Amino acid sequence: MRKMFFLQPGNYRFQARYSALEGVSDAEICWDLQCISAPGNVGKWFVSTPVRRGNFAQVQDFNIDKTCPNQLLILQAAGGSNQLGAEFTLRSVDITSR
């Protein structure tokens, strides 16, 4: 999944909340925020977490400066190596000013 943003310069907090009925040891959820520019995208941050049983969250604080007027948020999920893979629900995604 990819989502484009136009955040103003400043400090922000990213938070994603999940739930899963089962944990899968080698399954993970990854988020990548990049600045979009003509010469090529530049990574601002990357965070990953394993898929765990129950409710869990990811939090990442970050800064956007004036050289990054357009941002791209990318979600990637790896299902793990067991036969059925991982199953989780993405409950919410928030980006808030700090």
Secondary structure, DSSP 8 states (H G I E B T S, - for coil): -EEEE---SEEEEEEEEEEESS-EEEEEEEEEEEE--TT--EEEEEEEEEE-SEEEEEEEEEEE-TT---EEEEEEEE--SSSS----EEEEEEEEE-
